[in-house]
């Protein structure tokens, strides 16, 4: 589907049917010397077939793709990058932060798995549940064909392509090297997972997130809020307008989440795992209790709680202490 002249949206399916996973929107952008593809979808036969079919409908072959920009290295955006590189010879672009994490995330994972286990144990995940949460992401690794990028992004680059002149906007938070592409003349923003029309992107504190991912995410929203944008092209759901209103909703969501955590801590000191049990979780628009979540989403929930607890402690609204070798959080003066 051609969203604006020269930019086509491609709908790429998820590996397995699930109400909790949204199809990926990749974007194909016309140029004089080749096509630019933004994001690739999962490395599955189904996704590859859907991509090949939609390219053919536009009249494009894999050999016509000259560049691929990955908004961030999560499997649903980066998964097919290696295979598409083999077929097209396209140059791959990814933010430097995530380029440096590819090996530990997708190839030699032992160190990252150990760090993840330590983090979860330290924040209250019980021993009997720890292996399930620690290894929950291993199932999706098979959907990634990893490749190192030829082009490393830092933010601020200008990428001319056909009728467009994109600016790379570094928007860490959902992932440490997430980027958006902004076209100032057309006032179009390819937002990746940074901004979605109804889903609240997960922001979690983990070994590869940086020290304050929620702070990074909120700052990134402020950066994007300053742009003149008429149309947002997100990586899931549907194209939308009203960027500034959506950003207000995202601010409110995170303030509400912090307030909910404070209310839990007023009942007594809690680990991040215990906090996660007490608050509802919204997974792609569906509200669920912690107990209903699959293992990977439970891990994301604990890491999201940690991401919100970090600024609460920095701002003096919560404080950390130790209990039986784990970190517990409380409101000041309640212990």
C-alpha atoms as a printed R data frame, in Angstrom:
    type eleno elety resid chain resno      x       y      z
1   ATOM     1    CA   UNK     A     1  0.000   0.000  0.000
2   ATOM     2    CA   UNK     A     2  1.441   3.363 -1.051
3   ATOM     3    CA   UNK     A     3  1.092   5.659  1.971
4   ATOM     4    CA   UNK     A     4  2.512   8.772  0.321
5   ATOM     5    CA   UNK     A     5  3.960   8.946 -3.193
6   ATOM     6    CA   UNK     A     6  7.171   6.938 -3.123
7   ATOM     7    CA   UNK     A     7  6.634   5.255  0.287
8   ATOM     8    CA   UNK     A     8  4.941   1.842  0.411
9   ATOM     9    CA   UNK     A     9  3.858   0.077  3.598
10  ATOM    10    CA   UNK     A    10  4.482  -3.680  3.722
11  ATOM    11    CA   UNK     A    11  2.573  -5.840  6.224
12  ATOM    12    CA   UNK     A    12  4.750  -8.664  7.579
13  ATOM    13    CA   UNK     A    13  3.186 -11.424  9.716
14  ATOM    14    CA   UNK     A    14  4.387 -12.773 13.054
15  ATOM    15    CA   UNK     A    15  5.897 -16.278 13.395
16  ATOM    16    CA   UNK     A    16  2.893 -17.796 15.168
17  ATOM    17    CA   UNK     A    17 -0.724 -16.652 15.522
18  ATOM    18    CA   UNK     A    18 -1.065 -14.662 18.743
19  ATOM    19    CA   UNK     A    19 -3.324 -11.904 19.995
20  ATOM    20    CA   UNK     A    20 -0.294 -10.473 21.786
21  ATOM    21    CA   UNK     A    21  1.806  -9.874 18.678
22  ATOM    22    CA   UNK     A    22  1.135  -7.256 16.033
23  ATOM    23    CA   UNK     A    23  2.160  -7.542 12.383
24  ATOM    24    CA   UNK     A    24  5.253  -5.555 11.502
25  ATOM    25    CA   UNK     A    25  5.016  -2.576  9.160
26  ATOM    26    CA   UNK     A    26  8.091  -2.338  6.966
27  ATOM    27    CA   UNK     A    27  8.430   0.591  4.571
28  ATOM    28    CA   UNK     A    28  9.785   0.505  1.018
29  ATOM    29    CA   UNK     A    29 10.980   3.843 -0.322
30  ATOM    30    CA   UNK     A    30 11.620   4.562 -3.975
31  ATOM    31    CA   UNK     A    31 14.942   5.993 -5.161
32  ATOM    32    CA   UNK     A    32 16.680   6.646 -8.479
33  ATOM    33    CA   UNK     A    33 19.387   4.013 -7.924
34  ATOM    34    CA   UNK     A    34 17.549   1.482 -5.812
35  ATOM    35    CA   UNK     A    35 14.941   1.078 -3.095
36  ATOM    36    CA   UNK     A    36 15.343   1.687  0.613
37  ATOM    37    CA   UNK     A    37 13.739  -0.823  2.988
38  ATOM    38    CA   UNK     A    38 13.054   0.191  6.582
39  ATOM    39    CA   UNK     A    39 12.886  -2.890  8.853
40  ATOM    40    CA   UNK     A    40 12.643  -6.492  7.678
41  ATOM    41    CA   UNK     A    41 10.295  -8.544  9.850
42  ATOM    42    CA   UNK     A    42 11.001 -11.958 11.379
43  ATOM    43    CA   UNK     A    43 13.221 -14.557  9.717
44  ATOM    44    CA   UNK     A    44 10.478 -17.062  8.895
45  ATOM    45    CA   UNK     A    45  9.200 -18.632  5.671
46  ATOM    46    CA   UNK     A    46  5.831 -16.971  6.180
47  ATOM    47    CA   UNK     A    47  7.321 -13.493  6.621
48  ATOM    48    CA   UNK     A    48  9.716 -13.968  3.707
49  ATOM    49    CA   UNK     A    49  6.903 -15.116  1.422
50  ATOM    50    CA   UNK     A    50  4.743 -12.138  2.417
51  ATOM    51    CA   UNK     A    51  7.622  -9.750  1.791
52  ATOM    52    CA   UNK     A    52  8.461 -11.317 -1.586
53  ATOM    53    CA   UNK     A    53  4.810 -11.182 -2.684
54  ATOM    54    CA   UNK     A    54  4.322  -7.537 -1.731
55  ATOM    55    CA   UNK     A    55  7.589  -6.513 -3.378
56  ATOM    56    CA   UNK     A    56  6.514  -8.261 -6.594
57  ATOM    57    CA   UNK     A    57  3.163  -6.441 -6.533
58  ATOM    58    CA   UNK     A    58  5.096  -3.159 -6.518
59  ATOM    59    CA   UNK     A    59  7.402  -4.441 -9.268
60  ATOM    60    CA   UNK     A    60 10.481  -4.726 -7.073
61  ATOM    61    CA   UNK     A    61 12.891  -7.646 -6.738
62  ATOM    62    CA   UNK     A    62 15.317  -8.236 -3.888
63  ATOM    63    CA   UNK     A    63 18.152  -7.171 -6.187
64  ATOM    64    CA   UNK     A    64 16.497  -3.739 -6.493
65  ATOM    65    CA   UNK     A    65 16.925  -3.013 -2.758
66  ATOM    66    CA   UNK     A    66 20.088  -0.970 -2.276
67  ATOM    67    CA   UNK     A    67 19.839  -0.051  1.425
68  ATOM    68    CA   UNK     A    68 18.133  -1.431  4.526
69  ATOM    69    CA   UNK     A    69 17.731   0.692  7.666
70  ATOM    70    CA   UNK     A    70 16.888  -1.142 10.875
71  ATOM    71    CA   UNK     A    71 15.030   1.055 13.374
72  ATOM    72    CA   UNK     A    72 16.181  -1.248 16.194
73  ATOM    73    CA   UNK     A    73 17.518  -4.750 16.611
74  ATOM    74    CA   UNK     A    74 14.521  -6.533 18.112
75  ATOM    75    CA   UNK     A    75 13.766  -9.763 16.189
76  ATOM    76    CA   UNK     A    76 10.611  -8.500 14.488
77  ATOM    77    CA   UNK     A    77 12.524  -5.591 12.933
78  ATOM    78    CA   UNK     A    78 15.970  -7.102 12.355
79  ATOM    79    CA   UNK     A    79 15.230 -10.805 11.881
80  ATOM    80    CA   UNK     A    80 15.467 -11.067  8.090
81  ATOM    81    CA   UNK     A    81 18.390  -8.660  7.713
82  ATOM    82    CA   UNK     A    82 21.037 -11.338  7.157
83  ATOM    83    CA   UNK     A    83 19.006 -13.243  4.556
84  ATOM    84    CA   UNK     A    84 18.037 -10.074  2.695
85  ATOM    85    CA   UNK     A    85 21.687  -9.003  2.652
86  ATOM    86    CA   UNK     A    86 22.559 -12.269  0.872
87  ATOM    87    CA   UNK     A    87 19.783 -11.848 -1.697
88  ATOM    88    CA   UNK     A    88 20.114  -8.128 -2.412
89  ATOM    89    CA   UNK     A    89 23.639  -7.062 -1.513
90  ATOM    90    CA   UNK     A    90 22.000  -4.061  0.165
91  ATOM    91    CA   UNK     A    91 23.958  -2.033  2.681
92  ATOM    92    CA   UNK     A    92 22.582  -2.437  6.205
93  ATOM    93    CA   UNK     A    93 22.351   0.539  8.589
94  ATOM    94    CA   UNK     A    94 21.907   0.259 12.368
95  ATOM    95    CA   UNK     A    95 22.718   2.446 15.341
96  ATOM    96    CA   UNK     A    96 26.201   1.926 16.752
97  ATOM    97    CA   UNK     A    97 24.948   1.032 20.244
98  ATOM    98    CA   UNK     A    98 23.077  -1.953 18.865
99  ATOM    99    CA   UNK     A    99 25.744  -2.944 16.380
100 ATOM   100    CA   UNK     A   100 28.020  -3.497 19.372
101 ATOM   101    CA   UNK     A   101 25.412  -5.759 21.042
102 ATOM   102    CA   UNK     A   102 24.671  -8.085 18.099
103 ATOM   103    CA   UNK     A   103 27.149 -10.809 19.042
104 ATOM   104    CA   UNK     A   104 26.187 -10.973 22.717
105 ATOM   105    CA   UNK     A   105 22.470 -10.827 21.929
106 ATOM   106    CA   UNK     A   106 22.202 -13.276 19.038
107 ATOM   107    CA   UNK     A   107 25.421 -15.270 18.620
108 ATOM   108    CA   UNK     A   108 27.420 -15.775 21.847
109 ATOM   109    CA   UNK     A   109 24.708 -15.385 24.460
110 ATOM   110    CA   UNK     A   110 26.138 -17.043 27.578
111 ATOM   111    CA   UNK     A   111 27.376 -13.826 29.185
112 ATOM   112    CA   UNK     A   112 24.119 -11.962 28.537
113 ATOM   113    CA   UNK     A   113 22.076 -14.864 29.894
114 ATOM   114    CA   UNK     A   114 24.178 -14.899 33.060
115 ATOM   115    CA   UNK     A   115 23.780 -11.121 33.516
116 ATOM   116    CA   UNK     A   116 20.034 -11.445 32.975
117 ATOM   117    CA   UNK     A   117 19.776 -14.199 35.597
118 ATOM   118    CA   UNK     A   118 21.748 -12.108 38.100
119 ATOM   119    CA   UNK     A   119 19.515  -9.086 37.494
120 ATOM   120    CA   UNK     A   120 16.293 -11.070 37.890
121 ATOM   121    CA   UNK     A   121 17.511 -12.909 40.997
122 ATOM   122    CA   UNK     A   122 18.731  -9.665 42.563
123 ATOM   123    CA   UNK     A   123 15.264  -8.147 42.085
124 ATOM   124    CA   UNK     A   124 13.261 -10.958 43.613
125 ATOM   125    CA   UNK     A   125 12.456 -13.517 40.920
126 ATOM   126    CA   UNK     A   126 12.119 -16.852 42.779
127 ATOM   127    CA   UNK     A   127 14.632 -19.610 42.021
128 ATOM   128    CA   UNK     A   128 11.948 -21.932 40.655
129 ATOM   129    CA   UNK     A   129 10.793 -19.333 38.133
130 ATOM   130    CA   UNK     A   130 14.202 -17.872 37.301
131 ATOM   131    CA   UNK     A   131 15.236 -20.272 34.474
132 ATOM   132    CA   UNK     A   132 11.936 -19.725 32.646
133 ATOM   133    CA   UNK     A   133 12.305 -15.945 32.685
134 ATOM   134    CA   UNK     A   134 16.051 -15.986 32.043
135 ATOM   135    CA   UNK     A   135 15.741 -18.117 28.905
136 ATOM   136    CA   UNK     A   136 12.391 -16.813 27.683
137 ATOM   137    CA   UNK     A   137 13.932 -14.937 24.755
138 ATOM   138    CA   UNK     A   138 15.812 -17.967 23.402
139 ATOM   139    CA   UNK     A   139 12.672 -19.066 21.556
140 ATOM   140    CA   UNK     A   140 12.763 -15.974 19.311
141 ATOM   141    CA   UNK     A   141 16.497 -16.126 18.510
142 ATOM   142    CA   UNK     A   142 15.752 -18.723 15.836
143 ATOM   143    CA   UNK     A   143 13.794 -16.031 14.006
144 ATOM   144    CA   UNK     A   144 16.893 -13.858 13.526
145 ATOM   145    CA   UNK     A   145 19.484 -14.045 10.764
146 ATOM   146    CA   UNK     A   146 22.115 -11.743 12.300
147 ATOM   147    CA   UNK     A   147 24.349  -9.519 10.212
148 ATOM   148    CA   UNK     A   148 26.708  -6.701 11.153
149 ATOM   149    CA   UNK     A   149 25.828  -3.370  9.504
150 ATOM   150    CA   UNK     A   150 28.104  -1.651  7.002
151 ATOM   151    CA   UNK     A   151 26.667   1.712  8.052
152 ATOM   152    CA   UNK     A   152 26.584   2.714 11.719
153 ATOM   153    CA   UNK     A   153 24.193   5.448 12.724
154 ATOM   154    CA   UNK     A   154 24.594   7.901 15.586
155 ATOM   155    CA   UNK     A   155 21.664  10.267 15.069
156 ATOM   156    CA   UNK     A   156 21.702  13.513 13.115
157 ATOM   157    CA   UNK     A   157 22.690  11.963  9.784
158 ATOM   158    CA   UNK     A   158 20.958  13.067  6.597
159 ATOM   159    CA   UNK     A   159 19.972  10.267  4.237
160 ATOM   160    CA   UNK     A   160 18.878  11.522  0.802
161 ATOM   161    CA   UNK     A   161 16.902   8.920 -1.112
162 ATOM   162    CA   UNK     A   162 14.839   9.678 -4.180
163 ATOM   163    CA   UNK     A   163 12.425  12.523 -3.476
164 ATOM   164    CA   UNK     A   164 13.176  12.333  0.252
165 ATOM   165    CA   UNK     A   165 15.831  13.683  2.565
166 ATOM   166    CA   UNK     A   166 15.555  11.792  5.825
167 ATOM   167    CA   UNK     A   167 17.039  12.872  9.124
168 ATOM   168    CA   UNK     A   168 18.047  10.104 11.527
169 ATOM   169    CA   UNK     A   169 16.645  10.842 14.997
170 ATOM   170    CA   UNK     A   170 18.159   8.737 17.785
171 ATOM   171    CA   UNK     A   171 15.315   7.825 20.152
172 ATOM   172    CA   UNK     A   172 16.627   5.455 22.861
173 ATOM   173    CA   UNK     A   173 14.233   4.007 25.409
174 ATOM   174    CA   UNK     A   174 12.317   1.108 23.887
175 ATOM   175    CA   UNK     A   175 15.738  -0.109 22.807
176 ATOM   176    CA   UNK     A   176 19.109   1.590 23.332
177 ATOM   177    CA   UNK     A   177 19.813   2.301 19.672
178 ATOM   178    CA   UNK     A   178 16.299   2.930 18.378
179 ATOM   179    CA   UNK     A   179 16.099   5.433 15.530
180 ATOM   180    CA   UNK     A   180 13.266   7.235 13.760
181 ATOM   181    CA   UNK     A   181 13.447   8.706 10.259
182 ATOM   182    CA   UNK     A   182 12.078  12.219  9.791
183 ATOM   183    CA   UNK     A   183 11.342  13.826  6.441
184 ATOM   184    CA   UNK     A   184 10.955  17.573  7.134
185 ATOM   185    CA   UNK     A   185  9.659  18.614  3.707
186 ATOM   186    CA   UNK     A   186  6.900  15.999  3.684
187 ATOM   187    CA   UNK     A   187  6.477  16.266  7.495
188 ATOM   188    CA   UNK     A   188  6.487  12.478  7.741
189 ATOM   189    CA   UNK     A   189  7.962  10.463 10.619
190 ATOM   190    CA   UNK     A   190  8.833   6.780 10.347
191 ATOM   191    CA   UNK     A   191  8.570   6.098 14.049
192 ATOM   192    CA   UNK     A   192  9.537   2.427 14.456
193 ATOM   193    CA   UNK     A   193  8.350   1.295 17.885
194 ATOM   194    CA   UNK     A   194  9.018   4.649 19.530
195 ATOM   195    CA   UNK     A   195  5.498   5.882 18.786
196 ATOM   196    CA   UNK     A   196  2.567   3.560 18.085
197 ATOM   197    CA   UNK     A   197 -1.064   4.666 17.705
198 ATOM   198    CA   UNK     A   198 -2.563   2.631 20.592
199 ATOM   199    CA   UNK     A   199  0.137   0.278 21.946
200 ATOM   200    CA   UNK     A   200  2.426   1.506 24.722
201 ATOM   201    CA   UNK     A   201  5.971   0.449 23.763
202 ATOM   202    CA   UNK     A   202  7.728  -1.584 26.430
203 ATOM   203    CA   UNK     A   203 10.541   0.239 28.231
204 ATOM   204    CA   UNK     A   204 12.609  -2.008 30.472
205 ATOM   205    CA   UNK     A   205 15.808  -1.873 32.498
206 ATOM   206    CA   UNK     A   206 18.114  -4.775 31.594
207 ATOM   207    CA   UNK     A   207 21.804  -5.461 30.893
208 ATOM   208    CA   UNK     A   208 21.715  -3.762 27.463
209 ATOM   209    CA   UNK     A   209 19.269  -0.929 28.180
210 ATOM   210    CA   UNK     A   210 21.475   1.711 29.747
211 ATOM   211    CA   UNK     A   211 21.084   2.956 33.313
212 ATOM   212    CA   UNK     A   212 17.828   4.892 32.916
213 ATOM   213    CA   UNK     A   213 15.829   3.666 29.898
214 ATOM   214    CA   UNK     A   214 12.601   5.364 30.992
215 ATOM   215    CA   UNK     A   215 14.417   8.673 31.324
216 ATOM   216    CA   UNK     A   216 15.901   8.086 27.876
217 ATOM   217    CA   UNK     A   217 12.484   7.286 26.451
218 ATOM   218    CA   UNK     A   218 10.788  10.364 27.897
219 ATOM   219    CA   UNK     A   219 13.635  12.571 26.653
220 ATOM   220    CA   UNK     A   220 13.286  10.983 23.207
221 ATOM   221    CA   UNK     A   221  9.586  11.847 23.236
222 ATOM   222    CA   UNK     A   222 10.532  15.458 23.953
223 ATOM   223    CA   UNK     A   223 12.914  15.443 20.995
224 ATOM   224    CA   UNK     A   224 10.264  14.078 18.622
225 ATOM   225    CA   UNK     A   225  7.642  16.447 20.025
226 ATOM   226    CA   UNK     A   226  9.636  19.384 18.617
227 ATOM   227    CA   UNK     A   227  9.373  18.085 15.042
228 ATOM   228    CA   UNK     A   228  6.723  19.309 12.613
229 ATOM   229    CA   UNK     A   229  4.936  16.057 11.772
230 ATOM   230    CA   UNK     A   230  1.689  15.654  9.870
231 ATOM   231    CA   UNK     A   231  1.810  11.885  9.407
232 ATOM   232    CA   UNK     A   232  3.335   9.116 11.559
233 ATOM   233    CA   UNK     A   233  4.298   5.805  9.949
234 ATOM   234    CA   UNK     A   234  4.714   3.341 12.852
235 ATOM   235    CA   UNK     A   235  6.197  -0.169 12.821
236 ATOM   236    CA   UNK     A   236  2.957  -1.749 14.125
237 ATOM   237    CA   UNK     A   237 -0.757  -1.047 13.802
238 ATOM   238    CA   UNK     A   238 -1.767   1.771 11.463
239 ATOM   239    CA   UNK     A   239 -0.593   5.111 10.126
240 ATOM   240    CA   UNK     A   240 -1.832   7.998 12.254
241 ATOM   241    CA   UNK     A   241 -1.899  11.755 12.745
242 ATOM   242    CA   UNK     A   242 -1.950  13.800 15.950
243 ATOM   243    CA   UNK     A   243  1.613  13.135 17.064
244 ATOM   244    CA   UNK     A   244  1.593  15.668 19.901
245 ATOM   245    CA   UNK     A   245 -1.652  14.294 21.346
246 ATOM   246    CA   UNK     A   246 -0.263  10.753 21.231
247 ATOM   247    CA   UNK     A   247  2.871  11.893 23.040
248 ATOM   248    CA   UNK     A   248  0.711  13.415 25.787
249 ATOM   249    CA   UNK     A   249 -1.000  10.041 26.171
250 ATOM   250    CA   UNK     A   250  2.368   8.324 26.485
251 ATOM   251    CA   UNK     A   251  3.518  10.786 29.155
252 ATOM   252    CA   UNK     A   252  0.273  10.160 31.051
253 ATOM   253    CA   UNK     A   253  0.649   6.397 30.792
254 ATOM   254    CA   UNK     A   254  4.090   6.450 32.387
255 ATOM   255    CA   UNK     A   255  2.995   8.871 35.101
256 ATOM   256    CA   UNK     A   256  0.051   6.583 35.856
257 ATOM   257    CA   UNK     A   257  2.383   3.592 35.995
258 ATOM   258    CA   UNK     A   258  4.705   5.358 38.444
259 ATOM   259    CA   UNK     A   259  1.715   6.370 40.595
260 ATOM   260    CA   UNK     A   260  0.496   2.761 40.625
261 ATOM   261    CA   UNK     A   261  3.923   1.598 41.776
262 ATOM   262    CA   UNK     A   262  4.006   4.182 44.570
263 ATOM   263    CA   UNK     A   263  0.598   2.965 45.748
264 ATOM   264    CA   UNK     A   264  1.950  -0.591 45.906
265 ATOM   265    CA   UNK     A   265  5.010   0.539 47.876
266 ATOM   266    CA   UNK     A   266  2.793   2.336 50.404
267 ATOM   267    CA   UNK     A   267  1.540  -1.107 51.426
268 ATOM   268    CA   UNK     A   268  5.090  -2.121 52.359
269 ATOM   269    CA   UNK     A   269  8.536  -2.767 50.941
270 ATOM   270    CA   UNK     A   270  8.508  -4.808 47.731
271 ATOM   271    CA   UNK     A   271 10.977  -6.266 45.246
272 ATOM   272    CA   UNK     A   272 10.506  -5.338 41.599
273 ATOM   273    CA   UNK     A   273  9.119  -8.835 41.048
274 ATOM   274    CA   UNK     A   274  6.560  -8.312 43.841
275 ATOM   275    CA   UNK     A   275  5.636  -4.903 42.421
276 ATOM   276    CA   UNK     A   276  5.007  -6.580 39.068
277 ATOM   277    CA   UNK     A   277  2.436  -8.877 40.682
278 ATOM   278    CA   UNK     A   278  0.442  -5.939 42.024
279 ATOM   279    CA   UNK     A   279 -0.117  -3.850 38.909
280 ATOM   280    CA   UNK     A   280 -1.962  -4.603 35.628
281 ATOM   281    CA   UNK     A   281 -0.032  -4.964 32.384
282 ATOM   282    CA   UNK     A   282 -1.073  -3.842 28.921
283 ATOM   283    CA   UNK     A   283  0.349  -6.094 26.218
284 ATOM   284    CA   UNK     A   284 -0.437  -4.747 22.734
285 ATOM   285    CA   UNK     A   285 -3.677  -3.238 23.988
286 ATOM   286    CA   UNK     A   286 -4.787  -6.184 26.129
287 ATOM   287    CA   UNK     A   287 -4.857  -5.692 29.917
288 ATOM   288    CA   UNK     A   288 -3.605  -8.753 31.809
289 ATOM   289    CA   UNK     A   289 -2.543  -9.678 35.317
290 ATOM   290    CA   UNK     A   290  1.062 -10.712 35.909
291 ATOM   291    CA   UNK     A   291  0.020 -14.337 36.422
292 ATOM   292    CA   UNK     A   292 -1.597 -14.439 32.960
293 ATOM   293    CA   UNK     A   293  1.547 -13.325 31.153
294 ATOM   294    CA   UNK     A   294  3.753 -15.748 29.188
295 ATOM   295    CA   UNK     A   295  7.316 -16.107 30.508
296 ATOM   296    CA   UNK     A   296  8.842 -13.543 28.149
297 ATOM   297    CA   UNK     A   297  6.195 -10.954 28.982
298 ATOM   298    CA   UNK     A   298  6.692 -11.644 32.710
299 ATOM   299    CA   UNK     A   299 10.359 -10.857 32.254
300 ATOM   300    CA   UNK     A   300  9.502  -7.690 30.335
301 ATOM   301    CA   UNK     A   301  7.091  -6.715 33.122
302 ATOM   302    CA   UNK     A   302  9.745  -7.051 35.840
303 ATOM   303    CA   UNK     A   303 12.186  -5.046 33.728
304 ATOM   304    CA   UNK     A   304  9.518  -2.411 33.061
305 ATOM   305    CA   UNK     A   305  8.873  -2.121 36.805
306 ATOM   306    CA   UNK     A   306 12.618  -1.633 37.291
307 ATOM   307    CA   UNK     A   307 12.673   1.071 34.611
308 ATOM   308    CA   UNK     A   308  9.970   2.988 36.520
309 ATOM   309    CA   UNK     A   309 11.524   2.389 39.946
310 ATOM   310    CA   UNK     A   310 14.858   3.878 38.864
311 ATOM   311    CA   UNK     A   311 13.573   7.469 38.321
312 ATOM   312    CA   UNK     A   312 11.282   7.183 41.353
313 ATOM   313    CA   UNK     A   313 14.381   6.563 43.480
314 ATOM   314    CA   UNK     A   314 16.323   9.323 41.715
315 ATOM   315    CA   UNK     A   315 13.476  11.756 42.420
316 ATOM   316    CA   UNK     A   316 13.237  10.739 46.081
317 ATOM   317    CA   UNK     A   317  9.738   9.253 45.794
318 ATOM   318    CA   UNK     A   318 11.059   5.753 46.502
319 ATOM   319    CA   UNK     A   319 14.168   4.295 48.067
320 ATOM   320    CA   UNK     A   320 16.152   1.069 47.799
321 ATOM   321    CA   UNK     A   321 17.347  -1.236 50.549
322 ATOM   322    CA   UNK     A   322 18.435  -4.853 50.888
323 ATOM   323    CA   UNK     A   323 16.409  -7.820 52.179
324 ATOM   324    CA   UNK     A   324 17.825 -11.348 52.243
325 ATOM   325    CA   UNK     A   325 20.178 -10.635 49.344
326 ATOM   326    CA   UNK     A   326 17.576  -8.942 47.149
327 ATOM   327    CA   UNK     A   327 16.747  -5.296 46.483
328 ATOM   328    CA   UNK     A   328 13.503  -4.006 47.924
329 ATOM   329    CA   UNK     A   329 11.827  -0.667 47.322
330 ATOM   330    CA   UNK     A   330  9.720   1.410 49.672
331 ATOM   331    CA   UNK     A   331  8.387   4.933 50.033
332 ATOM   332    CA   UNK     A   332 10.558   7.163 52.262
333 ATOM   333    CA   UNK     A   333  9.806   6.767 55.944
334 ATOM   334    CA   UNK     A   334  7.646   3.671 55.567
335 ATOM   335    CA   UNK     A   335 10.189   1.053 56.672
